[in-house]
Amino acid sequence: MSKALSNDASAMPLQAPAATFSTFFEKSIPELTAGMNDGSLSSEELTRYYLRRIKVYDGCLNAMITVNPAAIREARDKDVQRAAGKATGLLHGIPLVLKDNYDTKDMRTTSGALAFKNLHPHRDAFIVKKLREAGAVILGKTNLTEMANHGMTISSMGGQTLNPYDLTRTPGGSSGGTGAAVAANFAAAGTGSDTVNSIRSPSSANSLVGIRPTRGLVSRTGISPCSDLQDQGGPIARSVTDAAILLGVMAGFDPADASTTVMKNKTVPDYRKALKKDGAKGRKLALLTTNLGHDPDVLRVMENAVRDFEALGATVTRADIPELLISDLLKNNDVQLWEQRTVLDRYLKELGKDAPVKNTAEYAATGLLTPSVARDMERKSAIIDPNAYPEYKARLAKNARLHDFIVRYMCDNRIDAFLYPLQSILVVHTNDSRGQAGRNGLMASVTGLPAITLPGGFSSVTPSAPLGVPIGVELMGAPFSEELLIGMGYAYEQATGHRIPPAAFPDLDFSSVPVD
């Protein structure tokens, strides 16, 4: 709602009082939508609130690469449409951030690469188009590990993003810019992309909810790619409710992405219907002991999660499945080394004259890459035809067999979902030479199965982490079991209330901070 333009009370239009800063902090999409519907807040006010927080706090976090200069105007347009009874969808007037490997026709898409700093696509990614059709306001683009190549969220374009709960640590990755931004209330929610762990790692590290959908549920068109088999886009949010809303908007058939053929002529479920407090009752979970690790804080969180799910009416058994040992999957199943050149070259070709380089080899040869990514890209750019490599074909076959084995195992043992920590150690420090170790997300990535990461609690408090470090609990289910995962996740979230905003980025009155 616009501010009064005159000091003359008689000249003021009849309107609800302007919302105060505390109206917006940590609020869910349905709460914000209700406020816009009843006139107690506006999309413009909400957008200004988030932009002010970005302006004040992002100098510390380094989560954003680009802020949309037209965001306030777009929000104002959404308010006009709402007033005229023309709200367009579930996200009307809701400000979101996008990982900066999602193409946007009105903003540059850098993928975190200095070599791509002037890339202005002529199109929106398929998901971005759907978000806009649902009424979303795109606030800006977030930092990522350059070209989404590993989990530290450092790039030649955006530098190192920090974790808002512990500024000595990474925010996970590669979608860590979105994770840090959403955790610090820079937007209502955001998007990530996931090749190995990259939606769920920042969700775990930032006390957030992330969903990696079943392969084919959500299009990848217009997202700078790493792997045809493993890539998937999805939501990162502060609540299961918001993640479910975003997933419902994102999902659906895209003729340009063959993986989504499974959704052709199918109706996307209304995932909001799964948001029930008894969503875990009668369900059977298997605590996957194979990848629990030995970190005492993580083990404590997982023990508590087992008790919590049992209190919610679920049965929790234990399962040790050597075929899912994460160290073996990393060695023997990950295929992005062989696929990235092919899919990235195709992406660049589709950009046409907008592309800053013609192919992966040209990009690798620019010399502008973050050193840790440069080593990866040199190896990948040398693989011209992945099908010429017997190892690649063997891995594809292994992954197909593993998918079938896990689905059959779940069916034979009547398991609704596997339960495990997304990361079996705490999210690492920015100077950790191991990189982002101990992550378990590859199980879902190579099998194409859906998974939801949930806030599971915090580690012990340290001087650099006043609340402790967030630890994420993950559920992995059978193909297209998103409704079931969302229902169990919602029940767990509502019963435990583990989401706590980072203490270093409090809700303060920044209404005097200019953002025009």
C-alpha positions as CSV (number, residue, x, y, z in Angstrom):
1,M,0.0,0.0,0.0
2,S,1.4,3.4,-1.0
3,K,2.6,5.9,1.6
4,A,0.6,9.1,2.0
5,L,1.9,11.8,-0.3
6,S,0.7,14.8,1.8
7,N,0.9,15.9,5.4
8,D,-2.7,17.2,5.1
9,A,-4.8,14.5,6.8
10,S,-7.9,15.6,4.9
11,A,-6.0,14.8,1.6
12,M,-5.0,11.3,2.6
13,P,-6.8,8.4,0.8
14,L,-8.8,6.0,2.9
15,Q,-6.5,3.0,3.3
16,A,-5.2,0.5,5.9
17,P,-2.2,1.7,8.0
18,A,1.1,1.0,6.4
19,A,2.6,-2.3,7.6
20,T,5.5,-2.2,10.1
21,F,8.7,-4.1,9.6
22,S,7.7,-6.9,12.0
23,T,4.7,-7.8,9.8
24,F,6.9,-9.5,7.3
25,F,9.7,-11.3,9.1
26,E,9.6,-15.1,8.7
27,K,6.1,-15.0,7.4
28,S,4.9,-17.7,5.1
29,I,3.5,-17.3,1.6
30,P,-0.1,-17.9,2.7
31,E,0.3,-15.4,5.6
32,L,1.7,-12.8,3.2
33,T,-1.0,-13.5,0.6
34,A,-3.7,-13.1,3.3
35,G,-2.3,-9.7,4.3
36,M,-2.3,-8.5,0.7
37,N,-5.9,-9.8,0.3
38,D,-7.2,-8.0,3.3
39,G,-5.2,-4.8,2.5
40,S,-3.0,-4.9,5.6
41,L,0.1,-5.0,3.5
42,S,1.1,-4.6,-0.2
43,S,3.5,-6.3,-2.5
44,E,5.3,-3.0,-2.9
45,E,5.8,-2.7,0.9
46,L,6.9,-6.3,1.1
47,T,9.4,-5.9,-1.8
48,R,10.8,-2.8,-0.2
49,Y,11.2,-4.6,3.1
50,Y,13.3,-7.4,1.5
51,L,15.3,-5.0,-0.6
52,R,16.2,-3.0,2.5
53,R,17.4,-6.2,4.2
54,I,19.5,-7.0,1.2
55,K,21.0,-3.6,1.2
56,V,21.8,-3.6,4.9
57,Y,22.9,-7.3,5.4
58,D,24.2,-8.7,2.1
59,G,27.5,-6.9,2.4
60,C,28.2,-9.5,5.1
61,L,26.6,-12.5,3.5
62,N,27.4,-12.0,-0.2
63,A,24.4,-14.0,-1.2
64,M,23.2,-11.8,-4.2
65,I,24.8,-11.4,-7.6
66,T,22.0,-9.2,-9.2
67,V,19.2,-7.2,-7.6
68,N,16.3,-6.6,-10.0
69,P,16.1,-2.8,-10.6
70,A,12.5,-3.2,-11.7
71,A,11.3,-5.1,-8.6
72,I,9.5,-2.2,-7.0
73,R,7.7,-1.3,-10.2
74,E,6.7,-5.0,-10.8
75,A,5.4,-5.2,-7.2
76,R,3.4,-2.0,-7.7
77,D,1.9,-3.5,-10.8
78,K,0.9,-6.6,-8.8
79,D,-0.9,-4.4,-6.3
80,V,-2.8,-2.7,-9.1
81,Q,-3.8,-6.1,-10.5
82,R,-4.9,-7.4,-7.1
83,A,-7.0,-4.2,-6.5
84,A,-8.7,-4.8,-9.8
85,G,-9.5,-8.4,-8.9
86,K,-7.0,-9.8,-11.4
87,A,-4.5,-11.6,-9.1
88,T,-2.9,-14.2,-11.4
89,G,-2.0,-17.1,-9.1
90,L,-0.8,-18.5,-5.8
91,L,2.4,-16.3,-5.9
92,H,0.8,-13.0,-6.8
93,G,2.9,-10.3,-5.4
94,I,5.3,-12.6,-3.6
95,P,9.0,-11.7,-3.9
96,L,11.3,-14.6,-4.8
97,V,15.0,-15.0,-5.5
98,L,16.4,-17.2,-8.2
99,K,19.7,-19.1,-8.3
100,D,21.7,-17.3,-11.0
101,N,21.8,-20.3,-13.3
102,Y,18.1,-19.8,-14.1
103,D,17.6,-17.8,-17.3
104,T,15.8,-14.5,-17.0
105,K,15.0,-12.4,-20.0
106,D,15.1,-9.1,-18.0
107,M,18.2,-9.7,-16.0
108,R,21.6,-11.2,-16.7
109,T,22.3,-14.9,-16.0
110,T,25.9,-15.4,-15.0
111,S,25.9,-18.9,-13.5
112,G,28.5,-17.3,-11.1
113,A,31.0,-17.0,-14.0
114,L,32.9,-13.8,-14.8
115,A,33.0,-15.2,-18.4
116,F,29.2,-14.9,-18.4
117,K,28.9,-11.5,-16.7
118,N,27.2,-9.9,-19.7
119,L,25.0,-12.8,-20.6
120,H,21.4,-11.5,-21.1
121,P,19.2,-14.4,-22.3
122,H,16.4,-13.7,-24.7
123,R,14.1,-16.1,-22.7
124,D,13.0,-17.1,-19.3
125,A,13.7,-20.5,-18.0
126,F,10.6,-22.7,-18.1
127,I,10.3,-22.6,-14.3
128,V,10.8,-18.8,-14.2
129,K,8.0,-18.4,-16.8
130,K,5.7,-20.5,-14.6
131,L,6.6,-18.5,-11.4
132,R,5.9,-15.2,-13.2
133,E,2.6,-16.6,-14.5
134,A,1.7,-17.4,-10.9
135,G,2.3,-13.7,-10.0
136,A,5.8,-13.9,-8.5
137,V,8.0,-10.8,-8.2
138,I,11.6,-11.7,-9.0
139,L,13.8,-9.8,-6.6
140,G,17.1,-10.9,-8.0
141,K,19.6,-13.6,-8.7
142,T,21.7,-15.4,-6.0
143,N,25.3,-16.5,-5.9
144,L,26.2,-20.2,-6.5
145,T,29.3,-22.3,-6.9
146,E,30.4,-21.3,-10.4
147,M,28.5,-23.3,-13.0
148,A,27.0,-25.3,-10.0
149,N,30.1,-27.5,-9.9
150,H,30.5,-28.2,-6.2
151,G,29.2,-27.4,-2.8
152,M,31.1,-24.4,-1.4
153,T,29.2,-21.5,-3.1
154,I,32.2,-19.7,-4.4
155,S,32.4,-18.2,-7.8
156,S,34.5,-15.9,-9.9
157,M,31.4,-13.6,-10.3
158,G,30.1,-13.6,-6.8
159,G,33.0,-14.6,-4.5
160,Q,32.3,-16.6,-1.4
161,T,28.9,-16.6,0.2
162,L,28.8,-17.1,4.0
163,N,26.5,-19.0,6.2
164,P,24.2,-16.7,8.2
165,Y,24.3,-19.0,11.3
166,D,28.1,-19.2,11.3
167,L,30.0,-16.7,9.2
168,T,33.1,-19.0,9.3
169,R,31.3,-21.7,7.3
170,T,29.8,-22.0,3.9
171,P,26.0,-21.9,3.3
172,G,26.2,-25.3,1.6
173,G,26.0,-25.4,-2.1
174,S,25.9,-25.1,-4.9
175,S,22.6,-23.2,-4.4
176,G,24.1,-21.5,-1.3
177,G,23.2,-18.0,-2.3
178,T,19.6,-18.9,-2.3
179,G,20.0,-20.7,1.0
180,A,21.6,-17.8,2.7
181,A,19.2,-15.3,1.2
182,V,16.1,-17.2,2.2
183,A,17.4,-17.9,5.7
184,A,18.2,-14.2,6.2
185,N,14.8,-13.1,5.0
186,F,15.9,-11.5,1.8
187,A,12.8,-13.0,0.1
188,A,9.8,-15.2,0.8
189,A,11.5,-18.2,-0.9
190,G,13.8,-19.1,-3.8
191,T,14.9,-21.6,-6.3
192,G,17.8,-24.0,-6.5
193,S,19.1,-26.6,-8.9
194,D,20.4,-30.0,-7.7
195,T,22.8,-32.3,-9.5
196,V,24.2,-34.1,-6.5
197,N,23.1,-32.2,-3.3
198,S,22.6,-28.6,-4.4
199,I,19.0,-27.9,-3.4
200,R,19.2,-29.9,-0.2
201,S,22.8,-29.0,1.0
202,P,21.9,-25.3,1.5
203,S,18.6,-26.3,3.0
204,S,20.3,-28.4,5.5
205,A,23.0,-25.8,6.2
206,N,20.5,-22.9,6.7
207,S,17.6,-24.5,8.6
208,L,15.4,-24.5,5.5
209,V,13.2,-26.9,3.5
210,G,14.3,-28.1,0.1
211,I,12.7,-30.4,-2.3
212,R,14.5,-32.4,-5.0
213,P,11.6,-33.6,-7.2
214,T,11.3,-36.9,-9.0
215,R,13.2,-36.9,-12.3
216,G,10.7,-35.5,-14.9
217,L,8.3,-33.7,-12.5
218,V,10.0,-30.3,-13.1
219,S,11.6,-29.0,-16.3
220,R,15.3,-28.0,-16.6
221,T,14.9,-25.9,-19.7
222,G,16.8,-22.6,-19.3
223,I,18.8,-23.7,-16.3
224,S,22.6,-23.8,-17.0
225,P,23.2,-27.5,-16.8
226,C,25.7,-30.0,-15.3
227,S,24.1,-33.4,-16.1
228,D,21.2,-34.7,-18.2
229,L,20.6,-37.6,-15.8
230,Q,21.1,-35.9,-12.5
231,D,20.0,-32.2,-12.9
232,Q,16.7,-31.1,-11.3
233,G,15.3,-27.7,-10.3
234,G,13.3,-27.2,-7.1
235,P,12.3,-24.9,-4.3
236,I,14.1,-23.7,-1.2
237,A,11.9,-22.2,1.5
238,R,11.5,-21.5,5.2
239,S,8.6,-23.9,5.6
240,V,7.1,-27.1,4.1
241,T,4.0,-25.1,3.2
242,D,6.0,-22.6,1.0
243,A,8.1,-25.3,-0.6
244,A,4.9,-27.2,-1.4
245,I,3.3,-24.2,-3.0
246,L,6.4,-23.5,-5.1
247,L,6.7,-27.1,-6.2
248,G,3.1,-27.1,-7.4
249,V,3.8,-24.0,-9.5
250,M,7.1,-25.3,-10.9
251,A,5.9,-28.8,-11.9
252,G,4.5,-29.9,-15.2
253,F,5.2,-31.0,-18.8
254,D,7.6,-29.0,-20.9
255,P,7.9,-30.1,-24.6
256,A,11.5,-28.8,-24.6
257,D,12.6,-31.2,-21.8
258,A,12.2,-34.8,-22.7
259,S,12.5,-35.9,-19.1
260,T,9.1,-34.3,-18.4
261,T,7.3,-36.6,-20.9
262,V,6.2,-38.5,-17.8
263,M,4.0,-35.5,-16.9
264,K,2.4,-35.2,-20.4
265,N,-1.4,-35.2,-20.0
266,K,-1.1,-35.4,-16.2
267,T,-2.4,-33.0,-13.7
268,V,0.1,-31.6,-11.2
269,P,-1.2,-32.5,-7.7
270,D,-2.2,-29.7,-5.3
271,Y,0.5,-30.3,-2.8
272,R,-1.2,-28.1,-0.3
273,K,-3.7,-30.9,0.3
274,A,-0.8,-32.9,1.8
275,L,-0.2,-30.4,4.5
276,K,-1.7,-32.3,7.4
277,K,-0.5,-32.6,11.0
278,D,-1.2,-36.3,10.9
279,G,0.8,-36.8,7.7
280,A,3.3,-39.2,9.4
281,K,0.7,-41.3,11.2
282,G,0.8,-44.9,10.1
283,R,3.8,-44.4,7.8
284,K,6.9,-46.7,7.9
285,L,10.3,-45.1,7.7
286,A,13.7,-46.8,7.5
287,L,16.5,-45.0,9.3
288,L,19.4,-45.6,6.8
289,T,22.3,-46.5,9.1
290,T,24.6,-46.9,6.0
291,N,25.4,-43.2,5.8
292,L,24.8,-41.9,9.4
293,G,28.4,-41.1,10.0
294,H,29.9,-40.5,13.4
295,D,29.4,-36.8,14.2
296,P,27.9,-36.7,17.7
297,D,25.7,-33.6,17.0
298,V,24.4,-35.2,13.8
299,L,23.7,-38.5,15.5
300,R,21.9,-36.7,18.3
301,V,19.6,-34.9,15.8
302,M,18.9,-38.2,14.0
303,E,18.0,-40.0,17.3
304,N,15.7,-37.1,18.1
305,A,14.1,-37.3,14.7
306,V,13.4,-41.0,15.1
307,R,11.7,-40.3,18.4
308,D,9.7,-37.4,16.9
309,F,8.5,-39.5,14.0
310,E,7.5,-42.3,16.3
311,A,5.6,-39.9,18.5
312,L,3.8,-38.7,15.3
313,G,2.5,-42.3,14.7
314,A,5.2,-43.5,12.3
315,T,7.0,-46.8,12.6
316,V,10.8,-46.4,12.3
317,T,13.0,-49.4,11.5
318,R,16.7,-49.5,10.7
319,A,18.2,-50.5,7.4
320,D,21.8,-51.0,6.3
321,I,21.9,-51.0,2.5
322,P,25.5,-51.4,1.2
323,E,24.3,-50.5,-2.3
324,L,23.7,-47.0,-1.0
325,L,27.1,-46.4,0.6
326,I,27.7,-42.8,-0.4
327,S,31.5,-43.1,-0.8
328,D,30.9,-45.9,-3.4
329,L,28.2,-43.9,-5.2
330,L,30.6,-41.0,-5.5
331,K,33.3,-43.3,-7.0
332,N,31.1,-45.4,-9.2
333,N,27.7,-43.7,-10.0
334,D,28.0,-39.9,-10.5
335,V,27.9,-39.1,-14.2
336,Q,28.3,-35.4,-14.4
337,L,32.0,-35.6,-15.4
338,W,31.0,-37.2,-18.7
339,E,27.8,-35.2,-19.3
340,Q,28.5,-31.6,-18.5
341,R,30.3,-30.7,-21.7
342,T,27.4,-32.1,-23.9
343,V,24.6,-30.5,-21.9
344,L,26.4,-27.1,-21.5
345,D,27.4,-27.0,-25.1
346,R,23.7,-27.5,-26.0
347,Y,22.6,-24.8,-23.6
348,L,25.1,-22.3,-25.1
349,K,24.0,-23.2,-28.6
350,E,20.3,-22.6,-27.7
351,L,21.3,-19.2,-26.4
352,G,22.5,-18.3,-29.9
353,K,24.0,-14.9,-30.2
354,D,23.4,-14.2,-26.5
355,A,26.0,-16.8,-25.5
356,P,29.3,-15.3,-24.3
357,V,31.3,-18.3,-25.5
358,K,30.5,-21.0,-28.1
359,N,31.2,-24.0,-26.0
360,T,32.6,-25.5,-22.8
361,A,36.1,-25.6,-24.1
362,E,36.0,-21.9,-24.9
363,Y,34.7,-21.2,-21.4
364,A,37.5,-23.2,-19.8
365,A,40.1,-21.4,-21.9
366,T,39.0,-17.9,-20.7
367,G,41.2,-18.2,-17.6
368,L,38.5,-16.4,-15.6
369,L,37.2,-19.4,-13.6
370,T,37.4,-19.9,-9.9
371,P,40.4,-22.2,-9.4
372,S,38.5,-25.1,-7.9
373,V,36.0,-25.0,-10.7
374,A,38.7,-24.6,-13.4
375,R,40.2,-28.0,-12.6
376,D,36.8,-29.6,-13.0
377,M,36.0,-27.8,-16.2
378,E,39.3,-28.7,-17.8
379,R,38.6,-32.4,-17.3
380,K,35.0,-32.1,-18.5
381,S,35.8,-30.0,-21.6
382,A,38.0,-32.8,-22.8
383,I,35.1,-35.3,-23.0
384,I,33.6,-34.7,-26.5
385,D,31.4,-37.8,-26.8
386,P,30.5,-39.5,-23.4
387,N,29.2,-42.5,-25.2
388,A,32.7,-43.3,-26.3
389,Y,33.6,-44.1,-22.7
390,P,32.6,-47.6,-21.4
391,E,32.8,-46.2,-17.9
392,Y,30.0,-43.8,-18.6
393,K,27.8,-46.4,-20.1
394,A,28.5,-48.7,-17.1
395,R,27.5,-46.0,-14.7
396,L,24.2,-45.3,-16.5
397,A,23.4,-49.0,-16.3
398,K,24.4,-49.1,-12.6
399,N,22.1,-46.2,-11.8
400,A,19.1,-47.8,-13.6
401,R,19.7,-51.0,-11.7
402,L,20.0,-49.1,-8.4
403,H,16.8,-47.2,-9.0
404,D,14.9,-50.5,-9.6
405,F,16.5,-52.1,-6.6
406,I,15.6,-49.3,-4.2
407,V,12.0,-49.1,-5.5
408,R,11.7,-52.9,-5.1
409,Y,13.2,-52.8,-1.7
410,M,10.7,-50.1,-0.5
411,C,7.9,-52.1,-2.0
412,D,8.9,-55.5,-0.5
413,N,9.5,-54.0,2.9
414,R,6.5,-51.6,2.8
415,I,8.8,-48.6,3.4
416,D,7.3,-45.2,2.7
417,A,10.6,-43.3,3.0
418,F,14.2,-43.5,4.0
419,L,15.4,-41.3,6.8
420,Y,19.0,-40.0,7.1
421,P,21.0,-36.8,7.6
422,L,21.6,-34.8,4.4
423,Q,25.1,-34.2,5.7
424,S,26.7,-36.6,8.1
425,I,29.1,-33.8,9.4
426,L,28.4,-30.2,10.0
427,V,28.5,-27.9,7.0
428,V,32.2,-27.1,6.5
429,H,34.3,-24.0,7.1
430,T,35.0,-21.9,4.0
431,N,38.7,-22.9,4.1
432,D,38.1,-26.6,4.4
433,S,40.4,-28.3,1.9
434,R,38.0,-31.3,1.6
435,G,35.3,-29.3,0.1
436,Q,31.7,-30.0,1.2
437,A,32.3,-33.5,2.6
438,G,29.9,-36.1,4.1
439,R,26.8,-35.2,2.0
440,N,24.3,-38.0,1.2
441,G,22.2,-36.4,-1.5
442,L,23.7,-38.4,-4.3
443,M,21.4,-41.3,-3.4
444,A,18.4,-39.4,-4.8
445,S,20.3,-37.8,-7.6
446,V,21.5,-40.9,-9.4
447,T,18.3,-42.8,-8.9
448,G,16.0,-39.9,-9.8
449,L,14.0,-40.4,-6.6
450,P,12.4,-37.5,-4.7
451,A,13.7,-36.2,-1.4
452,I,12.8,-33.5,1.0
453,T,15.2,-31.9,3.5
454,L,13.9,-30.5,6.7
455,P,15.3,-28.5,9.6
456,G,16.3,-31.1,12.2
457,G,17.9,-28.9,14.8
458,F,21.3,-27.4,15.7
459,S,24.7,-28.5,16.8
460,S,26.2,-27.4,20.0
461,V,26.7,-23.6,20.4
462,T,30.1,-22.2,19.7
463,P,31.5,-18.6,19.7
464,S,31.0,-18.3,15.9
465,A,27.6,-20.0,16.0
466,P,25.3,-18.5,18.7
467,L,22.5,-20.9,17.9
468,G,24.7,-23.7,16.8
469,V,25.0,-24.9,13.2
470,P,21.8,-26.1,11.4
471,I,21.5,-29.9,10.7
472,G,19.1,-31.2,8.1
473,V,17.0,-34.3,8.2
474,E,16.1,-35.9,4.8
475,L,13.4,-38.2,3.6
476,M,13.8,-40.0,0.3
477,G,10.7,-41.7,-1.2
478,A,9.5,-43.7,-4.2
479,P,9.0,-42.1,-7.6
480,F,6.3,-39.3,-7.5
481,S,5.8,-39.7,-3.8
482,E,6.1,-35.9,-3.2
483,E,2.7,-35.6,-1.6
484,L,3.6,-38.3,0.9
485,L,7.0,-36.7,1.6
486,I,5.4,-33.3,2.0
487,G,2.8,-34.7,4.4
488,M,5.4,-36.4,6.6
489,G,7.6,-33.4,6.5
490,Y,4.8,-31.0,7.4
491,A,3.8,-33.2,10.4
492,Y,7.4,-33.3,11.6
493,E,7.9,-29.5,11.1
494,Q,4.7,-28.6,12.9
495,A,5.5,-30.9,15.9
496,T,9.2,-29.9,16.3
497,G,9.4,-26.2,15.3
498,H,13.1,-26.5,14.6
499,R,13.3,-23.5,12.2
500,I,14.9,-20.6,14.0
501,P,16.1,-17.5,12.1
502,P,19.8,-16.6,12.3
503,A,20.6,-14.4,15.3
504,A,23.1,-12.2,13.4
505,F,20.4,-11.0,10.9
506,P,17.6,-9.8,13.2
507,D,14.3,-8.0,12.2
508,L,15.1,-4.3,12.7
509,D,13.4,-1.2,11.4
510,F,15.1,-0.4,8.2
511,S,12.3,1.7,6.8
512,S,14.5,4.7,6.4
513,V,16.9,2.8,4.2
514,P,16.5,4.1,0.6
515,V,15.9,1.4,-2.1
516,D,14.5,3.4,-5.0
